[in-house]
Amino acid sequence: MSESTEAPSGAAAHESEGAVAGAAGVGELQAALAAAEESRNQYLRVLAEFDNYRKRAARELENAHRYAVERFVQDLLPALDGFALALQNSSTADVKNLLEGQAATQRLLLKALEKAGVTELTPEKGATFNPEHHEAMVAQPTSEYPANTVLATVQTGFLLQGRLLRPARVIVARAPDA
């Protein structure tokens, strides 16, 4: 009797192929599950980092709003000190010294505003009336200047970084009555 070295046939062959395929499939499944778990862990880490970033950005924004005017206020304090000094010495100082103190205090205020990006709008006499930056208080008849030109500035206007805070109030020329 000779032993057969032939490959198993039929159902036996199919079972052995399935066992090999099943073992390979289990390994692939385990590798896929491990990769999925790693991806999930990475996702959770990124999500946590983003949440921390969002919270940190919100804190920084809150602090920026809370302390935004700090530097501006520090620039205004010398002007406030000037007012306090003027009030303290108002009974003993002469008019000339008081006026000089007021002018110095005004310069300090204007310097603080300039540092904050505020510029004055004081149109020159004869400048063209600009309704975007000027508010006409009175239209005065004159033949000295053309119509729609500024004759005088009643109140200074201000811009903040190019944005109008307050228009300059002006007297505007108009053609004389006939």
C-alpha positions in Angstrom: 0.0 0.0 0.0 1.3 3.3 -0.9 0.5 6.5 0.7 -0.9 9.1 -1.4 0.8 12.4 -1.5 -2.0 13.9 -3.4 -3.5 17.1 -2.2 -6.8 16.7 -0.3 -9.7 16.9 -2.6 -13.2 18.3 -2.3 -14.5 19.5 1.1 -11.2 18.9 2.8 -9.3 21.2 0.4 -11.9 23.9 0.9 -11.7 23.7 4.7 -8.0 24.0 4.7 -8.1 27.0 2.4 -10.7 28.6 4.6 -8.7 28.0 7.7 -5.6 29.6 6.1 -7.8 32.5 4.7 -9.5 32.8 8.1 -6.2 33.1 9.9 -5.1 35.7 7.4 -8.4 37.5 7.7 -8.2 37.6 11.5 -4.7 39.1 11.3 -5.9 41.7 8.8 -8.9 42.5 10.9 -6.7 42.9 14.0 -4.4 45.2 12.1 -7.3 47.3 10.8 -8.8 47.5 14.4 -5.4 48.6 15.7 -5.1 51.3 13.0 -8.6 52.5 13.7 -7.9 52.7 17.4 -4.7 54.7 16.7 -6.7 57.1 14.4 -9.3 57.5 17.0 -6.6 58.4 19.6 -5.0 60.9 17.3 -8.4 62.4 16.6 -9.1 62.8 20.4 -5.7 64.4 20.9 -6.3 66.9 18.1 -9.8 67.6 19.4 -8.4 68.3 22.9 -5.6 70.5 21.5 -8.1 72.5 19.5 -10.4 72.9 22.6 -7.4 74.2 24.6 -6.5 76.6 21.8 -10.1 77.9 21.6 -10.1 78.4 25.4 -6.7 80.2 25.3 -7.8 82.4 22.4 -11.0 83.3 24.2 -9.0 84.3 27.4 -6.5 86.3 25.3 -9.4 88.1 23.6 -11.1 88.8 26.9 -7.9 90.3 28.3 -7.3 92.3 25.2 -10.8 93.9 25.5 -10.4 94.4 29.3 -7.0 96.0 29.1 -7.2 97.6 25.6 -7.3 101.2 26.9 -4.6 100.7 29.5 -1.9 102.3 27.4 -4.2 105.1 26.4 -5.2 105.8 30.0 -1.5 105.9 31.0 -0.9 108.5 28.3 -3.8 110.6 29.7 -2.6 110.6 33.3 0.0 113.4 32.8 -2.8 115.6 31.4 -4.9 114.8 34.5 -2.0 115.7 36.7 -1.8 119.0 34.9 -5.4 119.7 35.6 -4.9 118.8 39.3 -1.9 121.1 39.5 -3.8 124.0 37.9 -6.7 123.6 40.3 -4.3 123.5 43.2 -2.5 126.7 42.2 -5.6 128.5 40.8 -5.8 130.9 43.8 -2.1 131.9 43.7 -1.3 131.8 40.0 -1.7 134.7 37.7 -3.8 134.5 34.5 -0.8 134.2 32.2 0.5 131.1 34.1 -2.9 129.5 34.2 -3.3 130.0 30.4 0.2 128.5 29.8 -0.7 125.5 32.0 -4.0 125.0 30.2 -2.1 125.1 26.8 0.4 122.6 28.1 -2.4 120.3 29.3 -4.1 120.5 26.0 -0.9 119.6 24.2 -0.6 116.5 26.5 -4.1 115.5 25.7 -3.6 115.9 22.0 -0.3 113.9 22.2 -2.1 111.1 24.0 -4.9 111.1 21.4 -2.3 111.1 18.6 -0.6 108.1 20.1 -4.0 106.3 20.1 -4.4 107.0 16.4 -6.7 110.0 16.8 -6.2 112.9 14.4 -7.8 116.3 14.5 -10.0 117.6 11.7 -9.6 121.4 11.6 -10.2 122.5 8.0 -8.4 125.7 6.9 -10.3 128.8 5.9 -11.0 128.5 2.2 -10.9 124.6 2.2 -13.6 122.8 0.2 -16.5 121.7 2.4 -16.4 117.9 2.7 -19.7 116.5 4.0 -18.0 113.2 4.9 -15.8 115.0 7.5 -17.6 118.4 8.1 -20.9 119.4 9.5 -22.2 122.8 8.2 -23.5 124.8 11.1 -24.3 128.0 9.1 -24.2 128.9 5.4 -22.9 132.5 5.3 -23.3 134.7 2.2 -19.9 136.0 1.0 -18.3 137.1 -2.2 -14.8 136.7 -0.7 -14.8 132.9 -1.0 -16.5 130.6 -3.5 -19.6 128.7 -2.4 -19.1 125.5 -0.4 -15.8 126.5 1.1 -15.1 126.6 4.8 -15.1 130.1 6.3 -14.4 129.1 9.9 -14.2 126.0 12.1 -16.6 126.2 15.1 -15.6 122.9 16.6 -12.7 120.5 15.8 -13.6 117.1 14.5 -11.7 113.9 15.0 -10.7 110.7 13.1 -9.7 107.4 14.7 -7.5 105.4 12.3 -9.2 107.2 9.4 -12.7 106.5 10.8 -14.8 109.6 11.7 -15.4 110.0 15.4 -16.9 113.5 15.2 -17.2 115.8 12.2 -15.7 119.2 12.2 -18.4 121.8 12.7 -17.9 124.6 10.2 -19.3 127.8 8.8 -19.7 127.4 5.0 -19.7 130.1 2.4 -22.6 130.5 0.0 -23.2 132.9 -2.8 -24.4 136.4 -1.7 -28.1 137.2 -1.9 -28.9 138.9 -5.1 
